[in-house]
Each structure stands twice: as structure tokens, then as C-alpha cells.
Amino acid sequence: MKATVHVFLKPGVLDVQGKAVENALHGLGWPSVKDARVGRVIEFDLDATDAEAAKAEVKTMCEKLLANTVIESYRIDVA
């Protein structure tokens, strides 16, 4: 099974990279861009046959390693 984890900063947490991207886009002629946020995507294969069990396992991975749940949220896709 393929697992995809999308990790992003929680609302209200300062996103320095997002601000840098926003400023760069303004400098390149796109002044209408606002509130840019930068996240990351983690993809991997997982030996599993049950999608719900796989999602639960990936959730545990997120809680222990893949996301800093104090300042980050995440979304899991299993296919």
C-alpha cells in the first residue's frame, strides 16, 4: 500500500519559509499572493492489506516521528 503524509504548520504558527516564498513571488510580479504556507509531503510503501489498519499505523508514525504535533498538523492518504 502507498501512504502519503502531508505535514503543515498549524494556523497561527509563524511560517518563515512561507513568508519568504510570498515575498519572492511579490518580487517576481505576483503581488496578489497572500498567506503562503510551506509544508512537506512524505510518501512510502507499506506492507499492509487493510487500509484502516495501515492508516492507524501511519498515524502512530506521525505522532512519534513524522510530525511535531505541538506546531504541525498532518493528513494521511492511504491507497
Gaussian input, Z-matrix of N, CA and C with variables (Angstrom, degrees):
# hf/3-21g

backbone

0 1
 N
 C     1     B1
 C     2     B2     1     A1
 N     3     B3     2     A2     1     D1
 C     4     B4     3     A3     2     D2
 C     5     B5     4     A4     3     D3
 N     6     B6     5     A5     4     D4
 C     7     B7     6     A6     5     D5
 C     8     B8     7     A7     6     D6
 N     9     B9     8     A8     7     D7
 C    10    B10     9     A9     8     D8
 C    11    B11    10    A10     9     D9
 N    12    B12    11    A11    10    D10
 C    13    B13    12    A12    11    D11
 C    14    B14    13    A13    12    D12
 N    15    B15    14    A14    13    D13
 C    16    B16    15    A15    14    D14
 C    17    B17    16    A16    15    D15
 N    18    B18    17    A17    16    D16
 C    19    B19    18    A18    17    D17
 C    20    B20    19    A19    18    D18
 N    21    B21    20    A20    19    D19
 C    22    B22    21    A21    20    D20
 C    23    B23    22    A22    21    D21
 N    24    B24    23    A23    22    D22
 C    25    B25    24    A24    23    D23
 C    26    B26    25    A25    24    D24
 N    27    B27    26    A26    25    D25
 C    28    B28    27    A27    26    D26
 C    29    B29    28    A28    27    D27
 N    30    B30    29    A29    28    D28
 C    31    B31    30    A30    29    D29
 C    32    B32    31    A31    30    D30
 N    33    B33    32    A32    31    D31
 C    34    B34    33    A33    32    D32
 C    35    B35    34    A34    33    D33
 N    36    B36    35    A35    34    D34
 C    37    B37    36    A36    35    D35
 C    38    B38    37    A37    36    D36
 N    39    B39    38    A38    37    D37
 C    40    B40    39    A39    38    D38
 C    41    B41    40    A40    39    D39
 N    42    B42    41    A41    40    D40
 C    43    B43    42    A42    41    D41
 C    44    B44    43    A43    42    D42
 N    45    B45    44    A44    43    D43
 C    46    B46    45    A45    44    D44
 C    47    B47    46    A46    45    D45
 N    48    B48    47    A47    46    D46
 C    49    B49    48    A48    47    D47
 C    50    B50    49    A49    48    D48
 N    51    B51    50    A50    49    D49
 C    52    B52    51    A51    50    D50
 C    53    B53    52    A52    51    D51
 N    54    B54    53    A53    52    D52
 C    55    B55    54    A54    53    D53
 C    56    B56    55    A55    54    D54
 N    57    B57    56    A56    55    D55
 C    58    B58    57    A57    56    D56
 C    59    B59    58    A58    57    D57
 N    60    B60    59    A59    58    D58
 C    61    B61    60    A60    59    D59
 C    62    B62    61    A61    60    D60
 N    63    B63    62    A62    61    D61
 C    64    B64    63    A63    62    D62
 C    65    B65    64    A64    63    D63
 N    66    B66    65    A65    64    D64
 C    67    B67    66    A66    65    D65
 C    68    B68    67    A67    66    D66
 N    69    B69    68    A68    67    D67
 C    70    B70    69    A69    68    D68
 C    71    B71    70    A70    69    D69
 N    72    B72    71    A71    70    D70
 C    73    B73    72    A72    71    D71
 C    74    B74    73    A73    72    D72
 N    75    B75    74    A74    73    D73
 C    76    B76    75    A75    74    D74
 C    77    B77    76    A76    75    D75
 N    78    B78    77    A77    76    D76
 C    79    B79    78    A78    77    D77
 C    80    B80    79    A79    78    D78
 N    81    B81    80    A80    79    D79
 C    82    B82    81    A81    80    D80
 C    83    B83    82    A82    81    D81
 N    84    B84    83    A83    82    D82
 C    85    B85    84    A84    83    D83
 C    86    B86    85    A85    84    D84
 N    87    B87    86    A86    85    D85
 C    88    B88    87    A87    86    D86
 C    89    B89    88    A88    87    D87
 N    90    B90    89    A89    88    D88
 C    91    B91    90    A90    89    D89
 C    92    B92    91    A91    90    D90
 N    93    B93    92    A92    91    D91
 C    94    B94    93    A93    92    D92
 C    95    B95    94    A94    93    D93
 N    96    B96    95    A95    94    D94
 C    97    B97    96    A96    95    D95
 C    98    B98    97    A97    96    D96
 N    99    B99    98    A98    97    D97
 C   100   B100    99    A99    98    D98
 C   101   B101   100   A100    99    D99
 N   102   B102   101   A101   100   D100
 C   103   B103   102   A102   101   D101
 C   104   B104   103   A103   102   D102
 N   105   B105   104   A104   103   D103
 C   106   B106   105   A105   104   D104
 C   107   B107   106   A106   105   D105
 N   108   B108   107   A107   106   D106
 C   109   B109   108   A108   107   D107
 C   110   B110   109   A109   108   D108
 N   111   B111   110   A110   109   D109
 C   112   B112   111   A111   110   D110
 C   113   B113   112   A112   111   D111
 N   114   B114   113   A113   112   D112
 C   115   B115   114   A114   113   D113
 C   116   B116   115   A115   114   D114
 N   117   B117   116   A116   115   D115
 C   118   B118   117   A117   116   D116
 C   119   B119   118   A118   117   D117
 N   120   B120   119   A119   118   D118
 C   121   B121   120   A120   119   D119
 C   122   B122   121   A121   120   D120
 N   123   B123   122   A122   121   D121
 C   124   B124   123   A123   122   D122
 C   125   B125   124   A124   123   D123
 N   126   B126   125   A125   124   D124
 C   127   B127   126   A126   125   D125
 C   128   B128   127   A127   126   D126
 N   129   B129   128   A128   127   D127
 C   130   B130   129   A129   128   D128
 C   131   B131   130   A130   129   D129
 N   132   B132   131   A131   130   D130
 C   133   B133   132   A132   131   D131
 C   134   B134   133   A133   132   D132
 N   135   B135   134   A134   133   D133
 C   136   B136   135   A135   134   D134
 C   137   B137   136   A136   135   D135
 N   138   B138   137   A137   136   D136
 C   139   B139   138   A138   137   D137
 C   140   B140   139   A139   138   D138
 N   141   B141   140   A140   139   D139
 C   142   B142   141   A141   140   D140
 C   143   B143   142   A142   141   D141
 N   144   B144   143   A143   142   D142
 C   145   B145   144   A144   143   D143
 C   146   B146   145   A145   144   D144
 N   147   B147   146   A146   145   D145
 C   148   B148   147   A147   146   D146
 C   149   B149   148   A148   147   D147
 N   150   B150   149   A149   148   D148
 C   151   B151   150   A150   149   D149
 C   152   B152   151   A151   150   D150
 N   153   B153   152   A152   151   D151
 C   154   B154   153   A153   152   D152
 C   155   B155   154   A154   153   D153
 N   156   B156   155   A155   154   D154
 C   157   B157   156   A156   155   D155
 C   158   B158   157   A157   156   D156
 N   159   B159   158   A158   157   D157
 C   160   B160   159   A159   158   D158
 C   161   B161   160   A160   159   D159
 N   162   B162   161   A161   160   D160
 C   163   B163   162   A162   161   D161
 C   164   B164   163   A163   162   D162
 N   165   B165   164   A164   163   D163
 C   166   B166   165   A165   164   D164
 C   167   B167   166   A166   165   D165
 N   168   B168   167   A167   166   D166
 C   169   B169   168   A168   167   D167
 C   170   B170   169   A169   168   D168
 N   171   B171   170   A170   169   D169
 C   172   B172   171   A171   170   D170
 C   173   B173   172   A172   171   D171
 N   174   B174   173   A173   172   D172
 C   175   B175   174   A174   173   D173
 C   176   B176   175   A175   174   D174
 N   177   B177   176   A176   175   D175
 C   178   B178   177   A177   176   D176
 C   179   B179   178   A178   177   D177
 N   180   B180   179   A179   178   D178
 C   181   B181   180   A180   179   D179
 C   182   B182   181   A181   180   D180
 N   183   B183   182   A182   181   D181
 C   184   B184   183   A183   182   D182
 C   185   B185   184   A184   183   D183
 N   186   B186   185   A185   184   D184
 C   187   B187   186   A186   185   D185
 C   188   B188   187   A187   186   D186
 N   189   B189   188   A188   187   D187
 C   190   B190   189   A189   188   D188
 C   191   B191   190   A190   189   D189
 N   192   B192   191   A191   190   D190
 C   193   B193   192   A192   191   D191
 C   194   B194   193   A193   192   D192
 N   195   B195   194   A194   193   D193
 C   196   B196   195   A195   194   D194
 C   197   B197   196   A196   195   D195
 N   198   B198   197   A197   196   D196
 C   199   B199   198   A198   197   D197
 C   200   B200   199   A199   198   D198
 N   201   B201   200   A200   199   D199
 C   202   B202   201   A201   200   D200
 C   203   B203   202   A202   201   D201
 N   204   B204   203   A203   202   D202
 C   205   B205   204   A204   203   D203
 C   206   B206   205   A205   204   D204
 N   207   B207   206   A206   205   D205
 C   208   B208   207   A207   206   D206
 C   209   B209   208   A208   207   D207
 N   210   B210   209   A209   208   D208
 C   211   B211   210   A210   209   D209
 C   212   B212   211   A211   210   D210
 N   213   B213   212   A212   211   D211
 C   214   B214   213   A213   212   D212
 C   215   B215   214   A214   213   D213
 N   216   B216   215   A215   214   D214
 C   217   B217   216   A216   215   D215
 C   218   B218   217   A217   216   D216
 N   219   B219   218   A218   217   D217
 C   220   B220   219   A219   218   D218
 C   221   B221   220   A220   219   D219
 N   222   B222   221   A221   220   D220
 C   223   B223   222   A222   221   D221
 C   224   B224   223   A223   222   D222
 N   225   B225   224   A224   223   D223
 C   226   B226   225   A225   224   D224
 C   227   B227   226   A226   225   D225
 N   228   B228   227   A227   226   D226
 C   229   B229   228   A228   227   D227
 C   230   B230   229   A229   228   D228
 N   231   B231   230   A230   229   D229
 C   232   B232   231   A231   230   D230
 C   233   B233   232   A232   231   D231
 N   234   B234   233   A233   232   D232
 C   235   B235   234   A234   233   D233
 C   236   B236   235   A235   234   D234

   B1=1.4317
   B2=1.5220
   B3=1.3139
   B4=1.4594
   B5=1.5235
   B6=1.3215
   B7=1.4595
   B8=1.5218
   B9=1.3147
   B10=1.4518
   B11=1.5244
   B12=1.3276
   B13=1.4615
   B14=1.5243
   B15=1.3207
   B16=1.4616
   B17=1.5263
   B18=1.3306
   B19=1.4698
   B20=1.5202
   B21=1.3304
   B22=1.4521
   B23=1.5220
   B24=1.3274
   B25=1.4611
   B26=1.5263
   B27=1.3032
   B28=1.4608
   B29=1.5245
   B30=1.3393
   B31=1.4656
   B32=1.5292
   B33=1.3051
   B34=1.4559
   B35=1.5216
   B36=1.3382
   B37=1.4678
   B38=1.5280
   B39=1.3205
   B40=1.4569
   B41=1.5235
   B42=1.3265
   B43=1.4577
   B44=1.5293
   B45=1.3135
   B46=1.4619
   B47=1.5290
   B48=1.3247
   B49=1.4724
   B50=1.5236
   B51=1.3160
   B52=1.4599
   B53=1.5136
   B54=1.3348
   B55=1.4639
   B56=1.5277
   B57=1.3367
   B58=1.4666
   B59=1.5268
   B60=1.3240
   B61=1.4718
   B62=1.5279
   B63=1.3142
   B64=1.4717
   B65=1.5282
   B66=1.3340
   B67=1.4725
   B68=1.5200
   B69=1.3240
   B70=1.4686
   B71=1.5277
   B72=1.3275
   B73=1.4685
   B74=1.5247
   B75=1.3183
   B76=1.4718
   B77=1.5211
   B78=1.3302
   B79=1.4575
   B80=1.5162
   B81=1.3277
   B82=1.4679
   B83=1.5282
   B84=1.3267
   B85=1.4598
   B86=1.5166
   B87=1.3165
   B88=1.4690
   B89=1.5232
   B90=1.3315
   B91=1.4674
   B92=1.5332
   B93=1.3070
   B94=1.4657
   B95=1.5284
   B96=1.3421
   B97=1.4703
   B98=1.5223
   B99=1.3491
   B100=1.4699
   B101=1.5152
   B102=1.3153
   B103=1.4631
   B104=1.5342
   B105=1.3255
   B106=1.4716
   B107=1.5275
   B108=1.3148
   B109=1.4664
   B110=1.5265
   B111=1.3163
   B112=1.4539
   B113=1.5279
   B114=1.3169
   B115=1.4541
   B116=1.5147
   B117=1.3188
   B118=1.4596
   B119=1.5258
   B120=1.3148
   B121=1.4580
   B122=1.5190
   B123=1.3265
   B124=1.4588
   B125=1.5257
   B126=1.3204
   B127=1.4692
   B128=1.5167
   B129=1.3209
   B130=1.4610
   B131=1.5183
   B132=1.3429
   B133=1.4572
   B134=1.5193
   B135=1.3145
   B136=1.4525
   B137=1.5208
   B138=1.3289
   B139=1.4583
   B140=1.5201
   B141=1.3131
   B142=1.4644
   B143=1.5185
   B144=1.3057
   B145=1.4563
   B146=1.5243
   B147=1.3176
   B148=1.4614
   B149=1.5264
   B150=1.3264
   B151=1.4586
   B152=1.5258
   B153=1.3111
   B154=1.4632
   B155=1.5323
   B156=1.3298
   B157=1.4657
   B158=1.5288
   B159=1.3284
   B160=1.4645
   B161=1.5231
   B162=1.3308
   B163=1.4649
   B164=1.5294
   B165=1.3119
   B166=1.4666
   B167=1.5236
   B168=1.3274
   B169=1.4627
   B170=1.5296
   B171=1.3313
   B172=1.4697
   B173=1.5272
   B174=1.3235
   B175=1.4662
   B176=1.5316
   B177=1.3215
   B178=1.4611
   B179=1.5268
   B180=1.3296
   B181=1.4727
   B182=1.5249
   B183=1.3283
   B184=1.4697
   B185=1.5219
   B186=1.3199
   B187=1.4630
   B188=1.5309
   B189=1.3370
   B190=1.4658
   B191=1.5289
   B192=1.3585
   B193=1.4610
   B194=1.5256
   B195=1.3001
   B196=1.4641
   B197=1.5215
   B198=1.3270
   B199=1.4602
   B200=1.5250
   B201=1.2981
   B202=1.4634
   B203=1.5323
   B204=1.3266
   B205=1.4614
   B206=1.5236
   B207=1.3147
   B208=1.4663
   B209=1.5259
   B210=1.3446
   B211=1.4680
   B212=1.5205
   B213=1.3346
   B214=1.4653
   B215=1.5252
   B216=1.3264
   B217=1.4570
   B218=1.5262
   B219=1.3136
   B220=1.4615
   B221=1.5293
   B222=1.3251
   B223=1.4610
   B224=1.5287
   B225=1.3089
   B226=1.4610
   B227=1.5265
   B228=1.3320
   B229=1.4693
   B230=1.5240
   B231=1.3139
   B232=1.4689
   B233=1.5198
   B234=1.3304
   B235=1.4679
   B236=1.5153
   A1=109.74
   A2=117.04
   A3=121.58
   A4=108.28
   A5=116.31
   A6=122.38
   A7=108.79
   A8=115.41
   A9=121.86
   A10=107.60
   A11=115.84
   A12=121.66
   A13=107.81
   A14=115.80
   A15=122.31
   A16=106.97
   A17=116.85
   A18=121.97
   A19=107.86
   A20=116.45
   A21=120.79
   A22=109.07
   A23=115.52
   A24=120.48
   A25=110.29
   A26=116.31
   A27=121.11
   A28=109.28
   A29=116.71
   A30=119.27
   A31=110.45
   A32=116.04
   A33=120.72
   A34=114.07
   A35=117.24
   A36=120.61
   A37=107.50
   A38=116.33
   A39=121.34
   A40=110.47
   A41=116.33
   A42=122.30
   A43=108.34
   A44=116.36
   A45=121.96
   A46=110.91
   A47=116.89
   A48=119.92
   A49=110.71
   A50=116.71
   A51=120.42
   A52=111.49
   A53=116.36
   A54=120.80
   A55=110.76
   A56=117.39
   A57=121.00
   A58=110.96
   A59=116.91
   A60=120.67
   A61=109.94
   A62=116.01
   A63=120.32
   A64=111.11
   A65=116.50
   A66=120.12
   A67=111.57
   A68=117.61
   A69=121.07
   A70=110.69
   A71=116.32
   A72=119.32
   A73=111.11
   A74=116.99
   A75=120.01
   A76=109.77
   A77=116.74
   A78=121.55
   A79=113.51
   A80=116.59
   A81=120.94
   A82=112.60
   A83=115.88
   A84=118.72
   A85=116.04
   A86=118.17
   A87=120.90
   A88=109.50
   A89=117.53
   A90=120.64
   A91=113.90
   A92=118.01
   A93=120.22
   A94=113.06
   A95=118.00
   A96=121.21
   A97=109.01
   A98=115.26
   A99=120.53
   A100=109.81
   A101=116.04
   A102=123.15
   A103=113.82
   A104=116.82
   A105=120.52
   A106=109.51
   A107=116.23
   A108=122.57
   A109=107.36
   A110=116.48
   A111=121.85
   A112=107.98
   A113=115.68
   A114=120.91
   A115=109.48
   A116=115.82
   A117=119.18
   A118=109.42
   A119=114.21
   A120=121.47
   A121=107.75
   A122=116.17
   A123=122.41
   A124=106.77
   A125=116.91
   A126=121.65
   A127=109.18
   A128=115.73
   A129=119.97
   A130=109.52
   A131=114.85
   A132=121.51
   A133=108.27
   A134=114.59
   A135=121.12
   A136=108.10
   A137=117.31
   A138=120.88
   A139=108.40
   A140=115.88
   A141=121.51
   A142=108.51
   A143=115.95
   A144=120.49
   A145=112.17
   A146=116.50
   A147=122.10
   A148=108.86
   A149=117.41
   A150=121.75
   A151=112.11
   A152=118.17
   A153=120.79
   A154=111.67
   A155=116.32
   A156=120.23
   A157=110.11
   A158=116.38
   A159=120.76
   A160=110.31
   A161=116.33
   A162=120.17
   A163=110.82
   A164=117.27
   A165=121.13
   A166=110.74
   A167=116.32
   A168=120.33
   A169=110.86
   A170=116.31
   A171=120.21
   A172=109.92
   A173=118.08
   A174=121.14
   A175=110.10
   A176=116.61
   A177=120.53
   A178=110.38
   A179=116.55
   A180=120.80
   A181=110.66
   A182=115.95
   A183=120.44
   A184=110.83
   A185=116.11
   A186=120.90
   A187=111.90
   A188=116.81
   A189=120.34
   A190=114.24
   A191=117.52
   A192=118.52
   A193=114.93
   A194=117.80
   A195=120.59
   A196=114.78
   A197=118.22
   A198=120.94
   A199=110.07
   A200=115.79
   A201=121.66
   A202=105.54
   A203=116.26
   A204=120.72
   A205=114.08
   A206=118.13
   A207=120.51
   A208=109.47
   A209=116.68
   A210=120.48
   A211=113.60
   A212=118.01
   A213=120.63
   A214=111.32
   A215=113.73
   A216=121.93
   A217=107.08
   A218=116.16
   A219=119.12
   A220=109.97
   A221=114.04
   A222=121.76
   A223=106.96
   A224=115.91
   A225=121.41
   A226=109.83
   A227=115.87
   A228=122.51
   A229=107.33
   A230=116.61
   A231=121.59
   A232=107.34
   A233=115.76
   A234=120.02
   A235=110.27
   D1=143.17
   D2=177.82
   D3=-96.25
   D4=128.79
   D5=176.83
   D6=-112.77
   D7=137.18
   D8=176.10
   D9=-127.27
   D10=127.29
   D11=179.08
   D12=-117.17
   D13=123.89
   D14=175.97
   D15=-103.10
   D16=120.77
   D17=-178.40
   D18=-115.37
   D19=133.54
   D20=-179.00
   D21=-148.50
   D22=155.47
   D23=179.64
   D24=-68.11
   D25=144.60
   D26=177.01
   D27=-67.66
   D28=153.13
   D29=175.93
   D30=-57.35
   D31=140.92
   D32=179.75
   D33=92.65
   D34=-14.97
   D35=177.35
   D36=-87.81
   D37=128.40
   D38=-178.70
   D39=-60.98
   D40=125.54
   D41=179.73
   D42=-107.35
   D43=92.17
   D44=-176.62
   D45=-62.67
   D46=-42.74
   D47=178.73
   D48=-64.40
   D49=-42.00
   D50=178.50
   D51=-60.71
   D52=-41.59
   D53=178.69
   D54=-64.59
   D55=-39.76
   D56=177.85
   D57=-63.99
   D58=-41.51
   D59=177.70
   D60=-63.95
   D61=-44.97
   D62=179.01
   D63=-58.56
   D64=-47.17
   D65=179.42
   D66=-63.03
   D67=-39.61
   D68=178.53
   D69=-64.35
   D70=-42.07
   D71=178.53
   D72=-64.28
   D73=-38.74
   D74=175.73
   D75=-60.64
   D76=-44.20
   D77=-179.78
   D78=-65.09
   D79=-25.19
   D80=179.53
   D81=-92.50
   D82=5.98
   D83=173.14
   D84=104.48
   D85=14.64
   D86=177.17
   D87=-116.58
   D88=72.71
   D89=-175.73
   D90=-71.50
   D91=-12.30
   D92=-177.32
   D93=-81.55
   D94=-7.41
   D95=179.16
   D96=-70.05
   D97=132.08
   D98=179.97
   D99=-137.80
   D100=148.51
   D101=172.87
   D102=55.00
   D103=45.88
   D104=177.34
   D105=-66.76
   D106=137.31
   D107=178.55
   D108=-128.87
   D109=140.98
   D110=179.37
   D111=-114.22
   D112=134.89
   D113=177.34
   D114=-131.63
   D115=-162.39
   D116=176.67
   D117=-143.64
   D118=156.35
   D119=178.79
   D120=-121.75
   D121=131.73
   D122=178.33
   D123=-119.65
   D124=121.89
   D125=179.63
   D126=-119.46
   D127=140.23
   D128=175.23
   D129=-159.77
   D130=160.94
   D131=175.94
   D132=-93.04
   D133=147.65
   D134=-176.61
   D135=-134.92
   D136=129.12
   D137=176.08
   D138=-75.56
   D139=98.24
   D140=179.83
   D141=-157.93
   D142=152.89
   D143=177.19
   D144=-116.18
   D145=-20.29
   D146=-179.72
   D147=-102.26
   D148=116.11
   D149=-175.80
   D150=-62.05
   D151=-39.98
   D152=-179.11
   D153=-67.17
   D154=-40.41
   D155=177.31
   D156=-66.08
   D157=-39.85
   D158=178.41
   D159=-63.31
   D160=-43.28
   D161=179.69
   D162=-63.14
   D163=-39.54
   D164=177.85
   D165=-64.22
   D166=-39.59
   D167=179.14
   D168=-66.18
   D169=-42.81
   D170=179.11
   D171=-66.29
   D172=-35.90
   D173=176.75
   D174=-59.52
   D175=-42.29
   D176=177.49
   D177=-62.60
   D178=-41.14
   D179=177.14
   D180=-59.59
   D181=-42.37
   D182=-179.91
   D183=-63.70
   D184=-44.39
   D185=-177.89
   D186=-66.07
   D187=-31.97
   D188=-176.31
   D189=-93.27
   D190=-29.48
   D191=-171.28
   D192=-141.83
   D193=-47.53
   D194=-166.02
   D195=-74.46
   D196=-24.56
   D197=-179.24
   D198=-134.63
   D199=143.22
   D200=172.01
   D201=-89.90
   D202=95.50
   D203=-170.49
   D204=-68.08
   D205=-7.57
   D206=175.00
   D207=-70.66
   D208=-40.84
   D209=-175.85
   D210=-119.85
   D211=-7.00
   D212=-176.32
   D213=-122.76
   D214=149.29
   D215=170.54
   D216=-111.55
   D217=166.87
   D218=178.68
   D219=-147.96
   D220=158.26
   D221=175.34
   D222=-130.67
   D223=136.61
   D224=-178.02
   D225=-112.42
   D226=131.91
   D227=171.97
   D228=-120.96
   D229=128.90
   D230=176.88
   D231=-123.22
   D232=128.63
   D233=179.56
   D234=-132.31

